[in-house]
Amino acid sequence: MSEDKLQSAVVKYIQYKYPNVKYCSSIAGAYISSPAQRRKIVRNGYVRGKNDLDIFEARGGFFALMLELKEKAYPTKEQKEWIEAMNERGYCAIITRGLDETIDVIDEYLSKERTRVV
């Protein structure tokens, strides 16, 4: 399964099992088809290494779950740095491999007690 299909499957799972959860995906580098398009999304705030999917539910003492989805490839240096930076800022940021692991991480995270927001 490609990472594109993996991300689509994960989003469908969230929509089905957690219809009220707020989430958003990132523009992945694979979707950039031209230098002009790359310049435009960078100008508009895209940052290399930004993780693939954010689930905006505060649980287990964290503010959100941020996932970098991998199938066969390895995370880039920028992706690893982004995940580390998000963890340092109070998010639960994880690199997952494959659909089963990603679903397990989502289910475990969303089963945690809501983080008290002041």
MODELLER restraints for C-alpha pairs under 7 A, 6 or more apart:
rsr = mdl.restraints
at = mdl.atoms
rsr.add(forms.Gaussian(group=physical.xy_distance, feature=features.Distance(at['CA:2:A'], at['CA:71:A']), mean=6.70, stdev=0.5))
rsr.add(forms.Gaussian(group=physical.xy_distance, feature=features.Distance(at['CA:3:A'], at['CA:69:A']), mean=6.94, stdev=0.5))
rsr.add(forms.Gaussian(group=physical.xy_distance, feature=features.Distance(at['CA:3:A'], at['CA:70:A']), mean=6.18, stdev=0.5))
rsr.add(forms.Gaussian(group=physical.xy_distance, feature=features.Distance(at['CA:3:A'], at['CA:71:A']), mean=5.81, stdev=0.5))
rsr.add(forms.Gaussian(group=physical.xy_distance, feature=features.Distance(at['CA:6:A'], at['CA:99:A']), mean=6.31, stdev=0.5))
rsr.add(forms.Gaussian(group=physical.xy_distance, feature=features.Distance(at['CA:10:A'], at['CA:99:A']), mean=6.91, stdev=0.5))
rsr.add(forms.Gaussian(group=physical.xy_distance, feature=features.Distance(at['CA:21:A'], at['CA:57:A']), mean=6.88, stdev=0.5))
rsr.add(forms.Gaussian(group=physical.xy_distance, feature=features.Distance(at['CA:22:A'], at['CA:55:A']), mean=6.01, stdev=0.5))
rsr.add(forms.Gaussian(group=physical.xy_distance, feature=features.Distance(at['CA:22:A'], at['CA:56:A']), mean=5.33, stdev=0.5))
rsr.add(forms.Gaussian(group=physical.xy_distance, feature=features.Distance(at['CA:22:A'], at['CA:57:A']), mean=6.90, stdev=0.5))
rsr.add(forms.Gaussian(group=physical.xy_distance, feature=features.Distance(at['CA:23:A'], at['CA:54:A']), mean=5.43, stdev=0.5))
rsr.add(forms.Gaussian(group=physical.xy_distance, feature=features.Distance(at['CA:23:A'], at['CA:55:A']), mean=4.28, stdev=0.5))
rsr.add(forms.Gaussian(group=physical.xy_distance, feature=features.Distance(at['CA:23:A'], at['CA:56:A']), mean=5.60, stdev=0.5))
rsr.add(forms.Gaussian(group=physical.xy_distance, feature=features.Distance(at['CA:24:A'], at['CA:53:A']), mean=5.89, stdev=0.5))
rsr.add(forms.Gaussian(group=physical.xy_distance, feature=features.Distance(at['CA:24:A'], at['CA:54:A']), mean=5.41, stdev=0.5))
rsr.add(forms.Gaussian(group=physical.xy_distance, feature=features.Distance(at['CA:24:A'], at['CA:55:A']), mean=6.74, stdev=0.5))
rsr.add(forms.Gaussian(group=physical.xy_distance, feature=features.Distance(at['CA:25:A'], at['CA:52:A']), mean=5.55, stdev=0.5))
rsr.add(forms.Gaussian(group=physical.xy_distance, feature=features.Distance(at['CA:25:A'], at['CA:53:A']), mean=4.32, stdev=0.5))
rsr.add(forms.Gaussian(group=physical.xy_distance, feature=features.Distance(at['CA:25:A'], at['CA:54:A']), mean=6.22, stdev=0.5))
rsr.add(forms.Gaussian(group=physical.xy_distance, feature=features.Distance(at['CA:26:A'], at['CA:51:A']), mean=6.77, stdev=0.5))
rsr.add(forms.Gaussian(group=physical.xy_distance, feature=features.Distance(at['CA:26:A'], at['CA:52:A']), mean=5.05, stdev=0.5))
rsr.add(forms.Gaussian(group=physical.xy_distance, feature=features.Distance(at['CA:26:A'], at['CA:53:A']), mean=6.15, stdev=0.5))
rsr.add(forms.Gaussian(group=physical.xy_distance, feature=features.Distance(at['CA:28:A'], at['CA:52:A']), mean=6.94, stdev=0.5))
rsr.add(forms.Gaussian(group=physical.xy_distance, feature=features.Distance(at['CA:32:A'], at['CA:38:A']), mean=6.03, stdev=0.5))
rsr.add(forms.Gaussian(group=physical.xy_distance, feature=features.Distance(at['CA:48:A'], at['CA:78:A']), mean=6.51, stdev=0.5))
rsr.add(forms.Gaussian(group=physical.xy_distance, feature=features.Distance(at['CA:49:A'], at['CA:78:A']), mean=4.47, stdev=0.5))
rsr.add(forms.Gaussian(group=physical.xy_distance, feature=features.Distance(at['CA:49:A'], at['CA:79:A']), mean=4.00, stdev=0.5))
rsr.add(forms.Gaussian(group=physical.xy_distance, feature=features.Distance(at['CA:49:A'], at['CA:82:A']), mean=5.89, stdev=0.5))
rsr.add(forms.Gaussian(group=physical.xy_distance, feature=features.Distance(at['CA:50:A'], at['CA:79:A']), mean=6.35, stdev=0.5))
rsr.add(forms.Gaussian(group=physical.xy_distance, feature=features.Distance(at['CA:50:A'], at['CA:82:A']), mean=6.18, stdev=0.5))
rsr.add(forms.Gaussian(group=physical.xy_distance, feature=features.Distance(at['CA:51:A'], at['CA:66:A']), mean=6.68, stdev=0.5))
rsr.add(forms.Gaussian(group=physical.xy_distance, feature=features.Distance(at['CA:51:A'], at['CA:67:A']), mean=5.92, stdev=0.5))
rsr.add(forms.Gaussian(group=physical.xy_distance, feature=features.Distance(at['CA:51:A'], at['CA:68:A']), mean=4.72, stdev=0.5))
rsr.add(forms.Gaussian(group=physical.xy_distance, feature=features.Distance(at['CA:51:A'], at['CA:79:A']), mean=6.59, stdev=0.5))
rsr.add(forms.Gaussian(group=physical.xy_distance, feature=features.Distance(at['CA:52:A'], at['CA:67:A']), mean=5.98, stdev=0.5))
rsr.add(forms.Gaussian(group=physical.xy_distance, feature=features.Distance(at['CA:52:A'], at['CA:68:A']), mean=5.03, stdev=0.5))
rsr.add(forms.Gaussian(group=physical.xy_distance, feature=features.Distance(at['CA:52:A'], at['CA:69:A']), mean=6.29, stdev=0.5))
rsr.add(forms.Gaussian(group=physical.xy_distance, feature=features.Distance(at['CA:53:A'], at['CA:66:A']), mean=5.89, stdev=0.5))
rsr.add(forms.Gaussian(group=physical.xy_distance, feature=features.Distance(at['CA:53:A'], at['CA:67:A']), mean=5.17, stdev=0.5))
rsr.add(forms.Gaussian(group=physical.xy_distance, feature=features.Distance(at['CA:53:A'], at['CA:68:A']), mean=6.66, stdev=0.5))
rsr.add(forms.Gaussian(group=physical.xy_distance, feature=features.Distance(at['CA:54:A'], at['CA:64:A']), mean=6.97, stdev=0.5))
rsr.add(forms.Gaussian(group=physical.xy_distance, feature=features.Distance(at['CA:54:A'], at['CA:65:A']), mean=5.79, stdev=0.5))
rsr.add(forms.Gaussian(group=physical.xy_distance, feature=features.Distance(at['CA:54:A'], at['CA:66:A']), mean=4.46, stdev=0.5))
rsr.add(forms.Gaussian(group=physical.xy_distance, feature=features.Distance(at['CA:54:A'], at['CA:67:A']), mean=6.26, stdev=0.5))
rsr.add(forms.Gaussian(group=physical.xy_distance, feature=features.Distance(at['CA:55:A'], at['CA:64:A']), mean=5.72, stdev=0.5))
rsr.add(forms.Gaussian(group=physical.xy_distance, feature=features.Distance(at['CA:55:A'], at['CA:65:A']), mean=5.05, stdev=0.5))
rsr.add(forms.Gaussian(group=physical.xy_distance, feature=features.Distance(at['CA:55:A'], at['CA:66:A']), mean=6.31, stdev=0.5))
rsr.add(forms.Gaussian(group=physical.xy_distance, feature=features.Distance(at['CA:56:A'], at['CA:64:A']), mean=4.75, stdev=0.5))
rsr.add(forms.Gaussian(group=physical.xy_distance, feature=features.Distance(at['CA:56:A'], at['CA:65:A']), mean=6.63, stdev=0.5))
rsr.add(forms.Gaussian(group=physical.xy_distance, feature=features.Distance(at['CA:57:A'], at['CA:63:A']), mean=6.60, stdev=0.5))
rsr.add(forms.Gaussian(group=physical.xy_distance, feature=features.Distance(at['CA:57:A'], at['CA:64:A']), mean=5.17, stdev=0.5))
rsr.add(forms.Gaussian(group=physical.xy_distance, feature=features.Distance(at['CA:58:A'], at['CA:64:A']), mean=5.15, stdev=0.5))
rsr.add(forms.Gaussian(group=physical.xy_distance, feature=features.Distance(at['CA:58:A'], at['CA:114:A']), mean=5.80, stdev=0.5))
rsr.add(forms.Gaussian(group=physical.xy_distance, feature=features.Distance(at['CA:58:A'], at['CA:115:A']), mean=5.05, stdev=0.5))
rsr.add(forms.Gaussian(group=physical.xy_distance, feature=features.Distance(at['CA:59:A'], at['CA:109:A']), mean=6.70, stdev=0.5))
rsr.add(forms.Gaussian(group=physical.xy_distance, feature=features.Distance(at['CA:59:A'], at['CA:110:A']), mean=6.61, stdev=0.5))
rsr.add(forms.Gaussian(group=physical.xy_distance, feature=features.Distance(at['CA:59:A'], at['CA:112:A']), mean=5.57, stdev=0.5))
rsr.add(forms.Gaussian(group=physical.xy_distance, feature=features.Distance(at['CA:59:A'], at['CA:113:A']), mean=5.59, stdev=0.5))
rsr.add(forms.Gaussian(group=physical.xy_distance, feature=features.Distance(at['CA:59:A'], at['CA:114:A']), mean=4.31, stdev=0.5))
rsr.add(forms.Gaussian(group=physical.xy_distance, feature=features.Distance(at['CA:59:A'], at['CA:115:A']), mean=4.61, stdev=0.5))
rsr.add(forms.Gaussian(group=physical.xy_distance, feature=features.Distance(at['CA:60:A'], at['CA:112:A']), mean=5.11, stdev=0.5))
rsr.add(forms.Gaussian(group=physical.xy_distance, feature=features.Distance(at['CA:60:A'], at['CA:113:A']), mean=5.47, stdev=0.5))
rsr.add(forms.Gaussian(group=physical.xy_distance, feature=features.Distance(at['CA:60:A'], at['CA:114:A']), mean=6.17, stdev=0.5))
rsr.add(forms.Gaussian(group=physical.xy_distance, feature=features.Distance(at['CA:60:A'], at['CA:115:A']), mean=5.64, stdev=0.5))
rsr.add(forms.Gaussian(group=physical.xy_distance, feature=features.Distance(at['CA:61:A'], at['CA:115:A']), mean=4.90, stdev=0.5))
rsr.add(forms.Gaussian(group=physical.xy_distance, feature=features.Distance(at['CA:62:A'], at['CA:90:A']), mean=5.66, stdev=0.5))
rsr.add(forms.Gaussian(group=physical.xy_distance, feature=features.Distance(at['CA:62:A'], at['CA:91:A']), mean=5.12, stdev=0.5))
rsr.add(forms.Gaussian(group=physical.xy_distance, feature=features.Distance(at['CA:62:A'], at['CA:92:A']), mean=5.92, stdev=0.5))
rsr.add(forms.Gaussian(group=physical.xy_distance, feature=features.Distance(at['CA:62:A'], at['CA:115:A']), mean=6.44, stdev=0.5))
rsr.add(forms.Gaussian(group=physical.xy_distance, feature=features.Distance(at['CA:63:A'], at['CA:90:A']), mean=6.40, stdev=0.5))
rsr.add(forms.Gaussian(group=physical.xy_distance, feature=features.Distance(at['CA:63:A'], at['CA:91:A']), mean=5.32, stdev=0.5))
rsr.add(forms.Gaussian(group=physical.xy_distance, feature=features.Distance(at['CA:64:A'], at['CA:91:A']), mean=5.35, stdev=0.5))
rsr.add(forms.Gaussian(group=physical.xy_distance, feature=features.Distance(at['CA:64:A'], at['CA:92:A']), mean=6.18, stdev=0.5))
rsr.add(forms.Gaussian(group=physical.xy_distance, feature=features.Distance(at['CA:65:A'], at['CA:91:A']), mean=6.25, stdev=0.5))
rsr.add(forms.Gaussian(group=physical.xy_distance, feature=features.Distance(at['CA:65:A'], at['CA:92:A']), mean=4.85, stdev=0.5))
rsr.add(forms.Gaussian(group=physical.xy_distance, feature=features.Distance(at['CA:65:A'], at['CA:93:A']), mean=5.83, stdev=0.5))
rsr.add(forms.Gaussian(group=physical.xy_distance, feature=features.Distance(at['CA:66:A'], at['CA:92:A']), mean=6.10, stdev=0.5))
rsr.add(forms.Gaussian(group=physical.xy_distance, feature=features.Distance(at['CA:66:A'], at['CA:93:A']), mean=4.48, stdev=0.5))
rsr.add(forms.Gaussian(group=physical.xy_distance, feature=features.Distance(at['CA:66:A'], at['CA:94:A']), mean=6.35, stdev=0.5))
rsr.add(forms.Gaussian(group=physical.xy_distance, feature=features.Distance(at['CA:67:A'], at['CA:93:A']), mean=5.84, stdev=0.5))
rsr.add(forms.Gaussian(group=physical.xy_distance, feature=features.Distance(at['CA:67:A'], at['CA:94:A']), mean=5.17, stdev=0.5))
rsr.add(forms.Gaussian(group=physical.xy_distance, feature=features.Distance(at['CA:67:A'], at['CA:95:A']), mean=5.78, stdev=0.5))
rsr.add(forms.Gaussian(group=physical.xy_distance, feature=features.Distance(at['CA:67:A'], at['CA:96:A']), mean=6.87, stdev=0.5))
rsr.add(forms.Gaussian(group=physical.xy_distance, feature=features.Distance(at['CA:68:A'], at['CA:94:A']), mean=6.30, stdev=0.5))
rsr.add(forms.Gaussian(group=physical.xy_distance, feature=features.Distance(at['CA:68:A'], at['CA:95:A']), mean=4.60, stdev=0.5))
rsr.add(forms.Gaussian(group=physical.xy_distance, feature=features.Distance(at['CA:68:A'], at['CA:96:A']), mean=6.23, stdev=0.5))
rsr.add(forms.Gaussian(group=physical.xy_distance, feature=features.Distance(at['CA:69:A'], at['CA:95:A']), mean=6.06, stdev=0.5))
rsr.add(forms.Gaussian(group=physical.xy_distance, feature=features.Distance(at['CA:69:A'], at['CA:96:A']), mean=5.27, stdev=0.5))
rsr.add(forms.Gaussian(group=physical.xy_distance, feature=features.Distance(at['CA:69:A'], at['CA:97:A']), mean=6.23, stdev=0.5))
rsr.add(forms.Gaussian(group=physical.xy_distance, feature=features.Distance(at['CA:70:A'], at['CA:96:A']), mean=5.96, stdev=0.5))
rsr.add(forms.Gaussian(group=physical.xy_distance, feature=features.Distance(at['CA:70:A'], at['CA:97:A']), mean=4.75, stdev=0.5))
rsr.add(forms.Gaussian(group=physical.xy_distance, feature=features.Distance(at['CA:70:A'], at['CA:98:A']), mean=6.19, stdev=0.5))
rsr.add(forms.Gaussian(group=physical.xy_distance, feature=features.Distance(at['CA:71:A'], at['CA:97:A']), mean=5.28, stdev=0.5))
rsr.add(forms.Gaussian(group=physical.xy_distance, feature=features.Distance(at['CA:71:A'], at['CA:98:A']), mean=4.90, stdev=0.5))
rsr.add(forms.Gaussian(group=physical.xy_distance, feature=features.Distance(at['CA:83:A'], at['CA:93:A']), mean=5.37, stdev=0.5))
rsr.add(forms.Gaussian(group=physical.xy_distance, feature=features.Distance(at['CA:83:A'], at['CA:94:A']), mean=6.56, stdev=0.5))
rsr.add(forms.Gaussian(group=physical.xy_distance, feature=features.Distance(at['CA:86:A'], at['CA:93:A']), mean=6.07, stdev=0.5))
rsr.add(forms.Gaussian(group=physical.xy_distance, feature=features.Distance(at['CA:87:A'], at['CA:93:A']), mean=5.57, stdev=0.5))
rsr.add(forms.Gaussian(group=physical.xy_distance, feature=features.Distance(at['CA:96:A'], at['CA:102:A']), mean=5.50, stdev=0.5))
